[in-house]
Amino acid sequence: MENKIETLSTVRLAYTNDLYKIVDSLNRTLKEDDLMFGLALDEDDDETAIFTIYRT
């Protein structure tokens, strides 16, 4: 069986130190609903974060 991950939404926003807490809370709360959340820094701009929502 193939486990496919589908990207539902991607948003770019200003990076703040506590963003990871929101992503962690969402992942813990909604993993049973087959949702996963990601956070990464923009490769070209350290002040911009990329927040992504996935369906697993």
mmCIF file of the N, C-alpha and C atoms, coordinates in Angstrom:
data_MODEL
# 
_entry.id   MODEL 
# 
loop_
_atom_site.group_PDB 
_atom_site.id 
_atom_site.type_symbol 
_atom_site.label_atom_id 
_atom_site.label_alt_id 
_atom_site.label_comp_id 
_atom_site.label_asym_id 
_atom_site.label_entity_id 
_atom_site.label_seq_id 
_atom_site.pdbx_PDB_ins_code 
_atom_site.Cartn_x 
_atom_site.Cartn_y 
_atom_site.Cartn_z 
_atom_site.occupancy 
_atom_site.B_iso_or_equiv 
_atom_site.pdbx_formal_charge 
_atom_site.auth_seq_id 
_atom_site.auth_comp_id 
_atom_site.auth_asym_id 
_atom_site.auth_atom_id 
_atom_site.pdbx_PDB_model_num 
ATOM 1   N N  . MET A 1 1  ? 0.840  -1.177 0.000  1.00 0.00 ? 1  MET A N  1 
ATOM 2   C CA . MET A 1 1  ? 0.000  0.000  0.000  1.00 0.00 ? 1  MET A CA 1 
ATOM 3   C C  . MET A 1 1  ? 0.885  1.241  0.000  1.00 0.00 ? 1  MET A C  1 
ATOM 4   N N  . GLU A 1 2  ? 0.550  2.179  -0.874 1.00 0.00 ? 2  GLU A N  1 
ATOM 5   C CA . GLU A 1 2  ? 1.328  3.407  -1.015 1.00 0.00 ? 2  GLU A CA 1 
ATOM 6   C C  . GLU A 1 2  ? 0.786  4.489  -0.096 1.00 0.00 ? 2  GLU A C  1 
ATOM 7   N N  . ASN A 1 3  ? 1.668  5.132  0.661  1.00 0.00 ? 3  ASN A N  1 
ATOM 8   C CA . ASN A 1 3  ? 1.268  6.226  1.556  1.00 0.00 ? 3  ASN A CA 1 
ATOM 9   C C  . ASN A 1 3  ? 1.570  7.538  0.854  1.00 0.00 ? 3  ASN A C  1 
ATOM 10  N N  . LYS A 1 4  ? 0.542  8.183  0.307  1.00 0.00 ? 4  LYS A N  1 
ATOM 11  C CA . LYS A 1 4  ? 0.705  9.419  -0.443 1.00 0.00 ? 4  LYS A CA 1 
ATOM 12  C C  . LYS A 1 4  ? 0.429  10.613 0.466  1.00 0.00 ? 4  LYS A C  1 
ATOM 13  N N  . ILE A 1 5  ? 1.284  11.620 0.378  1.00 0.00 ? 5  ILE A N  1 
ATOM 14  C CA . ILE A 1 5  ? 1.092  12.858 1.123  1.00 0.00 ? 5  ILE A CA 1 
ATOM 15  C C  . ILE A 1 5  ? 0.671  13.936 0.133  1.00 0.00 ? 5  ILE A C  1 
ATOM 16  N N  . GLU A 1 6  ? -0.465 14.572 0.399  1.00 0.00 ? 6  GLU A N  1 
ATOM 17  C CA . GLU A 1 6  ? -1.021 15.595 -0.476 1.00 0.00 ? 6  GLU A CA 1 
ATOM 18  C C  . GLU A 1 6  ? -0.858 16.967 0.182  1.00 0.00 ? 6  GLU A C  1 
ATOM 19  N N  . THR A 1 7  ? -0.316 17.920 -0.544 1.00 0.00 ? 7  THR A N  1 
ATOM 20  C CA . THR A 1 7  ? -0.204 19.287 -0.045 1.00 0.00 ? 7  THR A CA 1 
ATOM 21  C C  . THR A 1 7  ? -1.538 19.988 -0.224 1.00 0.00 ? 7  THR A C  1 
ATOM 22  N N  . LEU A 1 8  ? -2.103 20.467 0.871  1.00 0.00 ? 8  LEU A N  1 
ATOM 23  C CA . LEU A 1 8  ? -3.392 21.155 0.827  1.00 0.00 ? 8  LEU A CA 1 
ATOM 24  C C  . LEU A 1 8  ? -3.240 22.664 0.713  1.00 0.00 ? 8  LEU A C  1 
ATOM 25  N N  . SER A 1 9  ? -2.242 23.213 1.392  1.00 0.00 ? 9  SER A N  1 
ATOM 26  C CA . SER A 1 9  ? -2.079 24.666 1.408  1.00 0.00 ? 9  SER A CA 1 
ATOM 27  C C  . SER A 1 9  ? -0.662 25.027 1.824  1.00 0.00 ? 9  SER A C  1 
ATOM 28  N N  . THR A 1 10 ? -0.155 26.112 1.259  1.00 0.00 ? 10 THR A N  1 
ATOM 29  C CA . THR A 1 10 ? 1.149  26.645 1.645  1.00 0.00 ? 10 THR A CA 1 
ATOM 30  C C  . THR A 1 10 ? 1.009  28.155 1.793  1.00 0.00 ? 10 THR A C  1 
ATOM 31  N N  . VAL A 1 11 ? 1.545  28.667 2.900  1.00 0.00 ? 11 VAL A N  1 
ATOM 32  C CA . VAL A 1 11 ? 1.459  30.097 3.199  1.00 0.00 ? 11 VAL A CA 1 
ATOM 33  C C  . VAL A 1 11 ? 2.834  30.593 3.615  1.00 0.00 ? 11 VAL A C  1 
ATOM 34  N N  . ARG A 1 12 ? 3.193  31.769 3.135  1.00 0.00 ? 12 ARG A N  1 
ATOM 35  C CA . ARG A 1 12 ? 4.446  32.417 3.544  1.00 0.00 ? 12 ARG A CA 1 
ATOM 36  C C  . ARG A 1 12 ? 4.082  33.510 4.543  1.00 0.00 ? 12 ARG A C  1 
ATOM 37  N N  . LEU A 1 13 ? 4.816  33.564 5.649  1.00 0.00 ? 13 LEU A N  1 
ATOM 38  C CA . LEU A 1 13 ? 4.527  34.570 6.671  1.00 0.00 ? 13 LEU A CA 1 
ATOM 39  C C  . LEU A 1 13 ? 5.811  34.985 7.371  1.00 0.00 ? 13 LEU A C  1 
ATOM 40  N N  . ALA A 1 14 ? 5.723  36.078 8.107  1.00 0.00 ? 14 ALA A N  1 
ATOM 41  C CA . ALA A 1 14 ? 6.882  36.563 8.848  1.00 0.00 ? 14 ALA A CA 1 
ATOM 42  C C  . ALA A 1 14 ? 7.249  35.545 9.928  1.00 0.00 ? 14 ALA A C  1 
ATOM 43  N N  . TYR A 1 15 ? 8.528  35.215 9.996  1.00 0.00 ? 15 TYR A N  1 
ATOM 44  C CA . TYR A 1 15 ? 9.002  34.251 10.980 1.00 0.00 ? 15 TYR A CA 1 
ATOM 45  C C  . TYR A 1 15 ? 9.039  34.881 12.369 1.00 0.00 ? 15 TYR A C  1 
ATOM 46  N N  . THR A 1 16 ? 8.545  34.138 13.347 1.00 0.00 ? 16 THR A N  1 
ATOM 47  C CA . THR A 1 16 ? 8.712  34.505 14.751 1.00 0.00 ? 16 THR A CA 1 
ATOM 48  C C  . THR A 1 16 ? 9.178  33.260 15.505 1.00 0.00 ? 16 THR A C  1 
ATOM 49  N N  . ASN A 1 17 ? 9.811  33.461 16.632 1.00 0.00 ? 17 ASN A N  1 
ATOM 50  C CA . ASN A 1 17 ? 10.400 32.342 17.376 1.00 0.00 ? 17 ASN A CA 1 
ATOM 51  C C  . ASN A 1 17 ? 9.386  31.313 17.855 1.00 0.00 ? 17 ASN A C  1 
ATOM 52  N N  . ASP A 1 18 ? 8.148  31.696 18.071 1.00 0.00 ? 18 ASP A N  1 
ATOM 53  C CA . ASP A 1 18 ? 7.156  30.776 18.634 1.00 0.00 ? 18 ASP A CA 1 
ATOM 54  C C  . ASP A 1 18 ? 6.280  30.076 17.596 1.00 0.00 ? 18 ASP A C  1 
ATOM 55  N N  . LEU A 1 19 ? 6.523  30.285 16.320 1.00 0.00 ? 19 LEU A N  1 
ATOM 56  C CA . LEU A 1 19 ? 5.708  29.623 15.298 1.00 0.00 ? 19 LEU A CA 1 
ATOM 57  C C  . LEU A 1 19 ? 5.732  28.105 15.436 1.00 0.00 ? 19 LEU A C  1 
ATOM 58  N N  . TYR A 1 20 ? 6.885  27.543 15.792 1.00 0.00 ? 20 TYR A N  1 
ATOM 59  C CA . TYR A 1 20 ? 6.988  26.090 15.900 1.00 0.00 ? 20 TYR A CA 1 
ATOM 60  C C  . TYR A 1 20 ? 6.029  25.532 16.948 1.00 0.00 ? 20 TYR A C  1 
ATOM 61  N N  . LYS A 1 21 ? 5.687  26.328 17.970 1.00 0.00 ? 21 LYS A N  1 
ATOM 62  C CA . LYS A 1 21 ? 4.759  25.856 19.001 1.00 0.00 ? 21 LYS A CA 1 
ATOM 63  C C  . LYS A 1 21 ? 3.364  25.630 18.423 1.00 0.00 ? 21 LYS A C  1 
ATOM 64  N N  . ILE A 1 22 ? 2.953  26.499 17.520 1.00 0.00 ? 22 ILE A N  1 
ATOM 65  C CA . ILE A 1 22 ? 1.648  26.339 16.865 1.00 0.00 ? 22 ILE A CA 1 
ATOM 66  C C  . ILE A 1 22 ? 1.659  25.091 15.996 1.00 0.00 ? 22 ILE A C  1 
ATOM 67  N N  . VAL A 1 23 ? 2.708  24.916 15.218 1.00 0.00 ? 23 VAL A N  1 
ATOM 68  C CA . VAL A 1 23 ? 2.800  23.748 14.333 1.00 0.00 ? 23 VAL A CA 1 
ATOM 69  C C  . VAL A 1 23 ? 2.834  22.462 15.155 1.00 0.00 ? 23 VAL A C  1 
ATOM 70  N N  . ASP A 1 24 ? 3.562  22.451 16.229 1.00 0.00 ? 24 ASP A N  1 
ATOM 71  C CA . ASP A 1 24 ? 3.631  21.268 17.098 1.00 0.00 ? 24 ASP A CA 1 
ATOM 72  C C  . ASP A 1 24 ? 2.264  20.945 17.683 1.00 0.00 ? 24 ASP A C  1 
ATOM 73  N N  . SER A 1 25 ? 1.562  21.952 18.143 1.00 0.00 ? 25 SER A N  1 
ATOM 74  C CA . SER A 1 25 ? 0.235  21.747 18.714 1.00 0.00 ? 25 SER A CA 1 
ATOM 75  C C  . SER A 1 25 ? -0.750 21.223 17.668 1.00 0.00 ? 25 SER A C  1 
ATOM 76  N N  . LEU A 1 26 ? -0.716 21.782 16.478 1.00 0.00 ? 26 LEU A N  1 
ATOM 77  C CA . LEU A 1 26 ? -1.586 21.308 15.402 1.00 0.00 ? 26 LEU A CA 1 
ATOM 78  C C  . LEU A 1 26 ? -1.282 19.853 15.052 1.00 0.00 ? 26 LEU A C  1 
ATOM 79  N N  . ASN A 1 27 ? -0.004 19.513 14.948 1.00 0.00 ? 27 ASN A N  1 
ATOM 80  C CA . ASN A 1 27 ? 0.370  18.128 14.622 1.00 0.00 ? 27 ASN A CA 1 
ATOM 81  C C  . ASN A 1 27 ? -0.108 17.152 15.696 1.00 0.00 ? 27 ASN A C  1 
ATOM 82  N N  . ARG A 1 28 ? 0.055  17.505 16.950 1.00 0.00 ? 28 ARG A N  1 
ATOM 83  C CA . ARG A 1 28 ? -0.374 16.619 18.042 1.00 0.00 ? 28 ARG A CA 1 
ATOM 84  C C  . ARG A 1 28 ? -1.895 16.473 18.090 1.00 0.00 ? 28 ARG A C  1 
ATOM 85  N N  . THR A 1 29 ? -2.600 17.558 17.802 1.00 0.00 ? 29 THR A N  1 
ATOM 86  C CA . THR A 1 29 ? -4.058 17.567 17.925 1.00 0.00 ? 29 THR A CA 1 
ATOM 87  C C  . THR A 1 29 ? -4.758 16.923 16.730 1.00 0.00 ? 29 THR A C  1 
ATOM 88  N N  . LEU A 1 30 ? -4.229 17.117 15.535 1.00 0.00 ? 30 LEU A N  1 
ATOM 89  C CA . LEU A 1 30 ? -4.964 16.731 14.329 1.00 0.00 ? 30 LEU A CA 1 
ATOM 90  C C  . LEU A 1 30 ? -4.361 15.554 13.557 1.00 0.00 ? 30 LEU A C  1 
ATOM 91  N N  . LYS A 1 31 ? -3.351 14.888 14.120 1.00 0.00 ? 31 LYS A N  1 
ATOM 92  C CA . LYS A 1 31 ? -2.753 13.766 13.393 1.00 0.00 ? 31 LYS A CA 1 
ATOM 93  C C  . LYS A 1 31 ? -3.745 12.633 13.167 1.00 0.00 ? 31 LYS A C  1 
ATOM 94  N N  . GLU A 1 32 ? -4.704 12.456 14.059 1.00 0.00 ? 32 GLU A N  1 
ATOM 95  C CA . GLU A 1 32 ? -5.695 11.397 13.899 1.00 0.00 ? 32 GLU A CA 1 
ATOM 96  C C  . GLU A 1 32 ? -6.702 11.717 12.803 1.00 0.00 ? 32 GLU A C  1 
ATOM 97  N N  . ASP A 1 33 ? -6.726 12.979 12.352 1.00 0.00 ? 33 ASP A N  1 
ATOM 98  C CA . ASP A 1 33 ? -7.583 13.389 11.245 1.00 0.00 ? 33 ASP A CA 1 
ATOM 99  C C  . ASP A 1 33 ? -6.820 13.367 9.917  1.00 0.00 ? 33 ASP A C  1 
ATOM 100 N N  . ASP A 1 34 ? -5.666 12.688 9.916  1.00 0.00 ? 34 ASP A N  1 
ATOM 101 C CA . ASP A 1 34 ? -4.819 12.555 8.722  1.00 0.00 ? 34 ASP A CA 1 
ATOM 102 C C  . ASP A 1 34 ? -4.302 13.893 8.211  1.00 0.00 ? 34 ASP A C  1 
ATOM 103 N N  . LEU A 1 35 ? -4.029 14.821 9.119  1.00 0.00 ? 35 LEU A N  1 
ATOM 104 C CA . LEU A 1 35 ? -3.443 16.101 8.758  1.00 0.00 ? 35 LEU A CA 1 
ATOM 105 C C  . LEU A 1 35 ? -2.062 16.224 9.383  1.00 0.00 ? 35 LEU A C  1 
ATOM 106 N N  . MET A 1 36 ? -1.157 16.873 8.649  1.00 0.00 ? 36 MET A N  1 
ATOM 107 C CA . MET A 1 36 ? 0.205  17.089 9.120  1.00 0.00 ? 36 MET A CA 1 
ATOM 108 C C  . MET A 1 36 ? 0.588  18.517 8.732  1.00 0.00 ? 36 MET A C  1 
ATOM 109 N N  . PHE A 1 37 ? 1.353  19.164 9.584  1.00 0.00 ? 37 PHE A N  1 
ATOM 110 C CA . PHE A 1 37 ? 1.708  20.563 9.378  1.00 0.00 ? 37 PHE A CA 1 
ATOM 111 C C  . PHE A 1 37 ? 3.223  20.704 9.372  1.00 0.00 ? 37 PHE A C  1 
ATOM 112 N N  . GLY A 1 38 ? 3.731  21.533 8.477  1.00 0.00 ? 38 GLY A N  1 
ATOM 113 C CA . GLY A 1 38 ? 5.167  21.731 8.370  1.00 0.00 ? 38 GLY A CA 1 
ATOM 114 C C  . GLY A 1 38 ? 5.531  23.201 8.445  1.00 0.00 ? 38 GLY A C  1 
ATOM 115 N N  . LEU A 1 39 ? 6.743  23.464 8.888  1.00 0.00 ? 39 LEU A N  1 
ATOM 116 C CA . LEU A 1 39 ? 7.251  24.824 8.987  1.00 0.00 ? 39 LEU A CA 1 
ATOM 117 C C  . LEU A 1 39 ? 8.707  24.813 8.559  1.00 0.00 ? 39 LEU A C  1 
ATOM 118 N N  . ALA A 1 40 ? 9.055  25.708 7.662  1.00 0.00 ? 40 ALA A N  1 
ATOM 119 C CA . ALA A 1 40 ? 10.434 25.808 7.180  1.00 0.00 ? 40 ALA A CA 1 
ATOM 120 C C  . ALA A 1 40 ? 10.772 27.270 6.958  1.00 0.00 ? 40 ALA A C  1 
ATOM 121 N N  . LEU A 1 41 ? 12.049 27.570 7.042  1.00 0.00 ? 41 LEU A N  1 
ATOM 122 C CA . LEU A 1 41 ? 12.514 28.918 6.696  1.00 0.00 ? 41 LEU A CA 1 
ATOM 123 C C  . LEU A 1 41 ? 12.673 29.011 5.185  1.00 0.00 ? 41 LEU A C  1 
ATOM 124 N N  . ASP A 1 42 ? 12.339 30.165 4.640  1.00 0.00 ? 42 ASP A N  1 
ATOM 125 C CA . ASP A 1 42 ? 12.565 30.421 3.225  1.00 0.00 ? 42 ASP A CA 1 
ATOM 126 C C  . ASP A 1 42 ? 14.071 30.360 2.964  1.00 0.00 ? 42 ASP A C  1 
ATOM 127 N N  . GLU A 1 43 ? 14.469 29.701 1.899  1.00 0.00 ? 43 GLU A N  1 
ATOM 128 C CA . GLU A 1 43 ? 15.899 29.567 1.579  1.00 0.00 ? 43 GLU A CA 1 
ATOM 129 C C  . GLU A 1 43 ? 16.563 30.906 1.281  1.00 0.00 ? 43 GLU A C  1 
ATOM 130 N N  . ASP A 1 44 ? 15.777 31.854 0.761  1.00 0.00 ? 44 ASP A N  1 
ATOM 131 C CA . ASP A 1 44 ? 16.333 33.145 0.353  1.00 0.00 ? 44 ASP A CA 1 
ATOM 132 C C  . ASP A 1 44 ? 16.134 34.265 1.368  1.00 0.00 ? 44 ASP A C  1 
ATOM 133 N N  . ASP A 1 45 ? 15.294 34.026 2.383  1.00 0.00 ? 45 ASP A N  1 
ATOM 134 C CA . ASP A 1 45 ? 14.955 35.091 3.330  1.00 0.00 ? 45 ASP A CA 1 
ATOM 135 C C  . ASP A 1 45 ? 14.740 34.496 4.718  1.00 0.00 ? 45 ASP A C  1 
ATOM 136 N N  . ASP A 1 46 ? 15.672 34.712 5.617  1.00 0.00 ? 46 ASP A N  1 
ATOM 137 C CA . ASP A 1 46 ? 15.592 34.148 6.974  1.00 0.00 ? 46 ASP A CA 1 
ATOM 138 C C  . ASP A 1 46 ? 14.477 34.748 7.817  1.00 0.00 ? 46 ASP A C  1 
ATOM 139 N N  . GLU A 1 47 ? 13.832 35.792 7.347  1.00 0.00 ? 47 GLU A N  1 
ATOM 140 C CA . GLU A 1 47 ? 12.746 36.418 8.095  1.00 0.00 ? 47 GLU A CA 1 
ATOM 141 C C  . GLU A 1 47 ? 11.372 35.934 7.625  1.00 0.00 ? 47 GLU A C  1 
ATOM 142 N N  . THR A 1 48 ? 11.353 35.010 6.659  1.00 0.00 ? 48 THR A N  1 
ATOM 143 C CA . THR A 1 48 ? 10.109 34.476 6.124  1.00 0.00 ? 48 THR A CA 1 
ATOM 144 C C  . THR A 1 48 ? 10.030 32.985 6.398  1.00 0.00 ? 48 THR A C  1 
ATOM 145 N N  . ALA A 1 49 ? 8.877  32.569 6.932  1.00 0.00 ? 49 ALA A N  1 
ATOM 146 C CA . ALA A 1 49 ? 8.617  31.147 7.195  1.00 0.00 ? 49 ALA A CA 1 
ATOM 147 C C  . ALA A 1 49 ? 7.614  30.639 6.165  1.00 0.00 ? 49 ALA A C  1 
ATOM 148 N N  . ILE A 1 50 ? 7.694  29.353 5.885  1.00 0.00 ? 50 ILE A N  1 
ATOM 149 C CA . ILE A 1 50 ? 6.758  28.700 4.976  1.00 0.00 ? 50 ILE A CA 1 
ATOM 150 C C  . ILE A 1 50 ? 5.994  27.660 5.788  1.00 0.00 ? 50 ILE A C  1 
ATOM 151 N N  . PHE A 1 51 ? 4.693  27.860 5.917  1.00 0.00 ? 51 PHE A N  1 
ATOM 152 C CA . PHE A 1 51 ? 3.811  26.978 6.667  1.00 0.00 ? 51 PHE A CA 1 
ATOM 153 C C  . PHE A 1 51 ? 3.010  26.156 5.661  1.00 0.00 ? 51 PHE A C  1 
ATOM 154 N N  . THR A 1 52 ? 3.049  24.829 5.803  1.00 0.00 ? 52 THR A N  1 
ATOM 155 C CA . THR A 1 52 ? 2.388  23.950 4.849  1.00 0.00 ? 52 THR A CA 1 
ATOM 156 C C  . THR A 1 52 ? 1.475  22.976 5.577  1.00 0.00 ? 52 THR A C  1 
ATOM 157 N N  . ILE A 1 53 ? 0.296  22.753 4.990  1.00 0.00 ? 53 ILE A N  1 
ATOM 158 C CA . ILE A 1 53 ? -0.660 21.781 5.518  1.00 0.00 ? 53 ILE A CA 1 
ATOM 159 C C  . ILE A 1 53 ? -0.714 20.610 4.544  1.00 0.00 ? 53 ILE A C  1 
ATOM 160 N N  . TYR A 1 54 ? -0.601 19.390 5.087  1.00 0.00 ? 54 TYR A N  1 
ATOM 161 C CA . TYR A 1 54 ? -0.613 18.169 4.281  1.00 0.00 ? 54 TYR A CA 1 
ATOM 162 C C  . TYR A 1 54 ? -1.735 17.247 4.746  1.00 0.00 ? 54 TYR A C  1 
ATOM 163 N N  . ARG A 1 55 ? -2.264 16.450 3.814  1.00 0.00 ? 55 ARG A N  1 
ATOM 164 C CA . ARG A 1 55 ? -3.143 15.339 4.161  1.00 0.00 ? 55 ARG A CA 1 
ATOM 165 C C  . ARG A 1 55 ? -2.327 14.073 3.950  1.00 0.00 ? 55 ARG A C  1 
ATOM 166 N N  . THR A 1 56 ? -2.323 13.203 4.956  1.00 0.00 ? 56 THR A N  1 
ATOM 167 C CA . THR A 1 56 ? -1.522 11.976 4.885  1.00 0.00 ? 56 THR A CA 1 
ATOM 168 C C  . THR A 1 56 ? -2.396 10.756 4.644  1.00 0.00 ? 56 THR A C  1 
# 
